[in-house]
Amino acid sequence: MLYVDDEPGNLVGFKASLRLDYHVFTAENIPQALACLNDHPDIRVIFCDQRMPGKTGVDFFEEIRVSYPLPIRIMLTAYTDVESIIDAINKGNIFRFVKKPWIEADIIGAIEEANKFYLAVSMLSIKNIELQKAYDELNKFAYSVSHDIRGPLSGILGAINLANEIDDVAEMREMLFLMQKSVKKMDTYVLSMHDYYSLQRGELKITEIDFEKVIDELKSIYTVLAKVNEVAFDISISQDGIFRSDYAPLRLIFNNLLSNAFKYQDRNSKNKSVKMTVEVAKSVATIYVKDTGLGILGSHVGEIFNLFYRSNSLEVGSGFGLYNVKSALIKLNGQIEVKSILHQGTTFKVTIPSI
């Protein structure tokens, strides 16, 4: 807590009475008080004498309402001037008053009430932030549903309407191929959405991780994809010691990074490649996924992990992939870095500590 009073004797007495139970800062004037608040942003309660030289306690509390909204403000005053009380309520948003000369029991009671109120307000502030985040995601989700689910459905419906008027087997097969593409897009979207909710609600399930086995499950899928798209695909794994983590988020990270590396290749390039390196040493896994793809604009790098964000319009994506990667890494206490050069490629570096 912080006590502001221009009488040094009051400051000494206040701190001496409460020093064993509370961490007390004192200030003889407003500039000292502001400096203390700047140096100690975790201050929960502020006591201030109303009669301060140059600026009243009410004026001080009004000044800090915007910059320091969370600390609970308590006024110390030796008189009951009605106008001062009204000003304190209207301007400084005062929590309560304590008369001077103060009694220790009154001060302790005020501190306990103020601390409870501080905790309640802090929790409410956190909940408001979470609520705003959920609201923003809901808005994005509503748009995504109309675009990413209704789009493929419209494609299937259009293909069915055309197929009703076709007798030629070759043309019919072409319509079926278009329907298949639309169904695959929808399936990818639904799976990504499932990953999203699993990450948000699931609990960690810690097991020993053998990265060779984790990668082997994905290797067969992407080896075929590499051959079909003429992409050189290389994997290098070095694991020194036991590594413990949650298998499901780990697999999701590998799968999404590899999927993007193949999806955003430059189709006109003759030297397409994807390289993954996994190094596990001193209980830390470091993963590199490097591609020779389209790259990401520098101005977009900071946004690619946002929900429903798409940095490239040439390829259809759900907007979940990298957001899910970031969510999985938060769950595993990991970090991710991105280096990208437009039309040259992108490298993702992921570090995950053993749990």
C-alpha positions as CSV (number, residue, x, y, z in Angstrom):
1,M,0.0,0.0,0.0
2,L,1.0,3.6,-0.4
3,Y,0.4,6.4,2.2
4,V,0.7,10.0,1.0
5,D,0.9,12.8,3.6
6,D,2.9,16.0,3.9
7,E,3.5,15.5,7.6
8,P,6.6,13.2,8.1
9,G,5.5,12.3,11.6
10,N,2.2,10.8,10.3
11,L,4.1,8.8,7.7
12,V,6.5,7.3,10.3
13,G,3.7,6.4,12.7
14,F,1.6,4.8,9.9
15,K,4.5,2.7,8.6
16,A,5.6,1.7,12.2
17,S,2.1,0.5,13.0
18,L,1.6,-1.6,9.9
19,R,5.1,-2.7,8.8
20,L,4.9,-6.2,10.3
21,D,1.7,-7.1,8.3
22,Y,1.9,-5.0,5.2
23,H,4.4,-3.7,2.7
24,V,4.0,0.0,3.1
25,F,5.4,2.8,0.9
26,T,5.2,6.4,1.9
27,A,5.4,9.8,0.0
28,E,5.5,13.3,1.3
29,N,4.1,14.9,-1.8
30,I,2.3,14.1,-5.0
31,P,5.4,13.8,-7.3
32,Q,6.9,11.2,-4.9
33,A,3.6,9.4,-4.9
34,L,3.4,9.2,-8.7
35,A,7.0,8.0,-8.8
36,C,6.2,5.3,-6.3
37,L,3.1,4.1,-8.3
38,N,5.2,4.0,-11.4
39,D,7.9,1.9,-9.7
40,H,5.4,-0.4,-7.9
41,P,2.4,-1.1,-10.2
42,D,1.3,-3.9,-7.8
43,I,0.2,-1.4,-5.1
44,R,-3.4,-2.3,-4.1
45,V,-4.4,0.4,-1.6
46,I,-3.6,4.1,-1.5
47,F,-4.2,6.3,1.5
48,C,-4.0,10.1,1.0
49,D,-4.4,13.1,3.2
50,Q,-7.0,15.6,1.8
51,R,-5.0,18.7,2.8
52,M,-1.9,18.4,0.7
53,P,0.2,21.4,-0.5
54,G,-0.4,22.4,-4.1
55,K,-2.9,19.7,-4.8
56,T,-5.6,18.2,-2.7
57,G,-6.1,14.5,-2.1
58,V,-9.2,14.6,-4.3
59,D,-7.2,16.2,-7.1
60,F,-4.5,13.5,-6.8
61,F,-7.0,10.7,-6.9
62,E,-8.8,12.2,-9.9
63,E,-5.4,12.4,-11.7
64,I,-4.5,8.8,-11.2
65,R,-7.9,7.3,-12.0
66,V,-7.0,6.7,-15.7
67,S,-3.3,5.8,-15.3
68,Y,-3.8,3.6,-12.2
69,P,-7.4,2.4,-12.1
70,L,-7.0,-0.7,-10.0
71,P,-5.6,0.6,-6.6
72,I,-8.3,1.3,-4.1
73,R,-8.4,4.9,-2.9
74,I,-9.0,5.9,0.7
75,M,-9.1,9.5,1.9
76,L,-7.7,10.6,5.3
77,T,-9.3,13.8,6.5
78,A,-9.5,15.7,9.7
79,Y,-12.8,17.5,8.9
80,T,-16.2,16.6,7.5
81,D,-16.6,19.2,4.8
82,V,-19.6,18.2,2.7
83,E,-18.2,19.7,-0.5
84,S,-14.9,17.8,-0.2
85,I,-16.8,14.6,0.3
86,I,-18.9,15.2,-2.8
87,D,-15.8,16.1,-4.8
88,A,-14.1,13.0,-3.6
89,I,-17.0,10.8,-4.7
90,N,-17.5,12.5,-8.1
91,K,-13.9,13.2,-9.1
92,G,-11.6,10.8,-7.3
93,N,-13.9,7.7,-7.0
94,I,-13.0,7.3,-3.3
95,F,-13.7,3.9,-1.8
96,R,-14.1,5.3,1.7
97,F,-13.0,7.9,4.3
98,V,-11.0,7.5,7.5
99,K,-11.0,10.4,10.0
100,K,-7.8,11.9,11.4
101,P,-6.3,11.3,13.9
102,W,-6.8,7.7,12.8
103,I,-7.1,4.6,15.0
104,E,-5.2,1.5,14.0
105,A,-8.3,-0.7,14.1
106,D,-10.0,1.6,11.6
107,I,-7.0,1.6,9.3
108,I,-6.7,-2.2,9.4
109,G,-10.5,-2.6,8.8
110,A,-10.3,-0.2,5.8
111,I,-7.3,-2.2,4.4
112,E,-9.1,-5.5,4.6
113,E,-12.2,-4.1,2.9
114,A,-10.1,-2.4,0.2
115,N,-8.1,-5.6,-0.5
116,K,-11.3,-7.7,-0.9
117,F,-12.7,-5.0,-3.3
118,Y,-9.3,-4.9,-5.2
119,L,-9.4,-8.6,-5.7
120,A,-13.0,-8.5,-6.9
121,V,-12.4,-5.7,-9.3
122,S,-9.2,-7.4,-10.6
123,M,-11.1,-10.6,-11.3
124,L,-13.9,-8.7,-13.0
125,S,-11.3,-7.0,-15.2
126,I,-9.8,-10.3,-16.2
127,K,-13.3,-11.8,-16.9
128,N,-14.2,-8.7,-19.0
129,I,-11.0,-9.2,-21.1
130,E,-11.8,-12.9,-21.5
131,L,-15.4,-12.0,-22.4
132,Q,-14.3,-9.5,-25.0
133,K,-11.9,-12.1,-26.5
134,A,-14.8,-14.7,-26.6
135,Y,-17.1,-12.1,-28.2
136,D,-14.4,-11.3,-30.9
137,E,-13.9,-15.0,-31.6
138,L,-17.6,-15.5,-31.8
139,N,-17.9,-12.8,-34.4
140,K,-15.1,-14.3,-36.4
141,F,-16.6,-17.7,-36.1
142,A,-19.9,-16.6,-37.4
143,Y,-18.2,-15.1,-40.5
144,S,-16.1,-18.3,-40.9
145,V,-19.1,-20.6,-40.7
146,S,-20.9,-18.6,-43.4
147,H,-17.8,-18.6,-45.6
148,D,-16.0,-21.9,-44.9
149,I,-19.0,-24.2,-44.4
150,R,-21.6,-22.6,-46.6
151,G,-19.1,-22.2,-49.4
152,P,-18.4,-25.9,-49.9
153,L,-22.1,-26.7,-49.4
154,S,-23.0,-24.3,-52.2
155,G,-20.4,-25.9,-54.4
156,I,-21.9,-29.4,-53.8
157,L,-25.4,-28.1,-54.4
158,G,-24.3,-26.5,-57.7
159,A,-22.5,-29.6,-58.8
160,I,-25.7,-31.7,-58.0
161,N,-27.9,-29.3,-60.0
162,L,-25.5,-29.6,-63.0
163,A,-25.3,-33.4,-62.7
164,N,-29.1,-33.7,-63.0
165,E,-28.8,-32.3,-66.5
166,I,-25.8,-34.4,-67.6
167,D,-25.8,-37.8,-69.3
168,D,-22.2,-38.0,-70.3
169,V,-20.2,-40.3,-67.9
170,A,-17.0,-38.2,-68.2
171,E,-18.8,-35.0,-67.3
172,M,-20.5,-36.8,-64.4
173,R,-17.1,-37.8,-63.1
174,E,-15.9,-34.2,-63.3
175,M,-18.9,-33.1,-61.2
176,L,-18.2,-35.9,-58.6
177,F,-14.6,-34.6,-58.5
178,L,-15.8,-31.1,-57.7
179,M,-18.1,-32.5,-55.0
180,Q,-15.2,-34.4,-53.5
181,K,-13.1,-31.3,-53.3
182,S,-15.8,-29.4,-51.5
183,V,-16.4,-32.3,-49.0
184,K,-12.6,-32.4,-48.3
185,K,-12.6,-28.6,-47.6
186,M,-15.5,-29.0,-45.2
187,D,-13.9,-32.0,-43.5
188,T,-10.6,-30.1,-43.0
189,Y,-12.5,-27.2,-41.5
190,V,-14.4,-29.5,-39.1
191,L,-11.2,-31.3,-38.0
192,S,-9.5,-28.0,-37.4
193,M,-12.5,-26.8,-35.3
194,H,-12.3,-30.0,-33.3
195,D,-8.6,-29.4,-32.6
196,Y,-9.4,-25.8,-31.5
197,Y,-12.0,-26.9,-28.9
198,S,-9.9,-29.8,-27.7
199,L,-7.0,-27.5,-27.0
200,Q,-9.2,-24.9,-25.3
201,R,-10.9,-27.5,-23.0
202,G,-8.6,-30.5,-22.7
203,E,-6.2,-31.3,-19.8
204,L,-2.6,-32.3,-20.2
205,K,-1.8,-36.0,-20.5
206,I,1.9,-36.4,-19.9
207,T,3.7,-39.4,-21.4
208,E,7.3,-40.1,-22.5
209,I,7.7,-38.9,-26.1
210,D,9.7,-40.7,-28.8
211,F,9.9,-38.2,-31.6
212,E,10.8,-40.9,-34.1
213,K,7.4,-42.5,-33.5
214,V,5.5,-39.2,-33.5
215,I,7.1,-38.2,-36.9
216,D,6.7,-41.7,-38.4
217,E,2.9,-41.4,-38.2
218,L,3.0,-38.2,-40.3
219,K,5.9,-39.2,-42.5
220,S,4.0,-41.6,-44.6
221,I,1.2,-39.0,-45.3
222,Y,3.6,-36.2,-46.3
223,T,6.0,-38.5,-48.2
224,V,3.1,-39.3,-50.7
225,L,2.2,-35.6,-50.8
226,A,5.8,-34.7,-51.6
227,K,6.0,-37.2,-54.5
228,V,2.7,-36.1,-56.0
229,N,3.7,-32.4,-55.8
230,E,7.4,-33.0,-56.6
231,V,8.6,-31.5,-53.3
232,A,11.9,-32.7,-51.8
233,F,11.0,-33.8,-48.3
234,D,13.7,-34.3,-45.6
235,I,13.4,-35.2,-41.9
236,S,16.2,-35.2,-39.3
237,I,15.6,-36.3,-35.7
238,S,18.1,-36.3,-32.9
239,Q,16.9,-37.1,-29.4
240,D,19.2,-37.2,-26.4
241,G,17.5,-38.4,-23.3
242,I,13.9,-38.7,-22.0
243,F,11.4,-36.1,-23.1
244,R,7.9,-35.8,-21.4
245,S,5.0,-34.0,-22.8
246,D,1.4,-34.3,-24.1
247,Y,1.3,-36.3,-27.3
248,A,-1.9,-34.8,-28.8
249,P,-0.8,-31.1,-28.9
250,L,2.7,-32.2,-30.1
251,R,1.3,-34.1,-33.0
252,L,-1.0,-31.1,-33.8
253,I,2.0,-28.8,-34.0
254,F,3.9,-31.0,-36.3
255,N,0.9,-31.7,-38.5
256,N,-0.1,-28.1,-38.9
257,L,3.4,-26.8,-39.6
258,L,4.0,-29.5,-42.2
259,S,0.6,-29.0,-43.8
260,N,1.3,-25.3,-44.3
261,A,4.8,-26.0,-45.6
262,F,3.4,-28.1,-48.4
263,K,0.2,-26.1,-49.0
264,Y,2.0,-22.8,-49.6
265,Q,4.7,-24.0,-52.0
266,D,5.3,-22.0,-55.1
267,R,3.8,-24.1,-57.8
268,N,6.0,-22.6,-60.5
269,S,9.3,-23.3,-58.7
270,K,11.4,-26.2,-59.9
271,N,13.2,-26.7,-56.6
272,K,10.5,-27.1,-54.1
273,S,11.5,-28.5,-50.7
274,V,10.3,-29.0,-47.1
275,K,12.8,-29.8,-44.3
276,M,12.0,-30.7,-40.7
277,T,14.7,-30.9,-38.0
278,V,14.0,-32.1,-34.5
279,E,16.7,-31.7,-31.8
280,V,16.1,-32.8,-28.2
281,A,18.9,-31.9,-25.8
282,K,18.9,-30.9,-22.1
283,S,15.2,-31.5,-21.8
284,V,14.3,-29.0,-24.5
285,A,12.9,-30.0,-28.0
286,T,13.9,-27.6,-30.8
287,I,11.9,-28.0,-34.0
288,Y,12.6,-26.3,-37.3
289,V,10.2,-26.5,-40.3
290,K,11.7,-24.8,-43.4
291,D,10.1,-24.5,-46.8
292,T,10.8,-22.9,-50.1
293,G,7.2,-21.6,-50.5
294,L,5.5,-18.3,-51.2
295,G,6.7,-16.7,-48.0
296,I,4.8,-14.2,-45.8
297,L,4.8,-10.4,-46.0
298,G,6.7,-8.8,-43.1
299,S,3.6,-6.8,-42.1
300,H,1.6,-10.1,-41.8
301,V,4.0,-12.1,-39.7
302,G,2.6,-10.7,-36.4
303,E,-0.9,-11.6,-37.4
304,I,-0.6,-15.2,-38.7
305,F,-1.4,-16.7,-35.3
306,N,-4.7,-14.9,-35.0
307,L,-7.9,-16.9,-35.2
308,F,-9.3,-17.2,-38.8
309,Y,-6.5,-15.1,-40.2
310,R,-5.3,-16.0,-43.7
311,S,-2.1,-14.5,-45.1
312,N,-2.5,-15.9,-48.6
313,S,-5.6,-15.9,-50.8
314,L,-4.1,-18.3,-53.3
315,E,-4.7,-21.3,-51.1
316,V,-7.9,-22.1,-49.2
317,G,-7.3,-22.5,-45.4
318,S,-9.6,-22.7,-42.4
319,G,-7.8,-19.9,-40.4
320,F,-7.4,-22.3,-37.5
321,G,-4.0,-23.9,-38.2
322,L,-1.4,-21.6,-36.8
323,Y,-3.9,-20.4,-34.1
324,N,-4.1,-24.0,-33.0
325,V,-0.3,-24.3,-33.1
326,K,0.0,-21.2,-30.9
327,S,-2.6,-22.5,-28.4
328,A,-0.9,-25.9,-28.2
329,L,2.4,-24.2,-27.5
330,I,0.9,-22.1,-24.7
331,K,-0.4,-25.3,-23.2
332,L,3.0,-26.9,-23.4
333,N,4.8,-23.7,-22.3
334,G,6.6,-23.6,-25.7
335,Q,7.6,-20.7,-28.0
336,I,7.6,-20.2,-31.7
337,E,9.6,-17.9,-34.0
338,V,9.0,-17.1,-37.7
339,K,11.4,-16.0,-40.4
340,S,10.1,-15.5,-43.9
341,I,11.1,-13.9,-47.1
342,L,8.5,-13.3,-49.8
343,H,8.8,-15.7,-52.7
344,Q,11.7,-17.5,-51.1
345,G,10.3,-19.4,-48.1
346,T,9.5,-19.6,-44.4
347,T,11.2,-21.1,-41.4
348,F,9.4,-21.8,-38.2
349,K,11.4,-22.5,-35.0
350,V,9.6,-24.1,-32.1
351,T,11.1,-24.7,-28.7
352,I,9.2,-26.9,-26.1
353,P,10.6,-27.8,-22.6
354,S,10.1,-31.3,-21.2
355,I,7.4,-31.4,-18.5
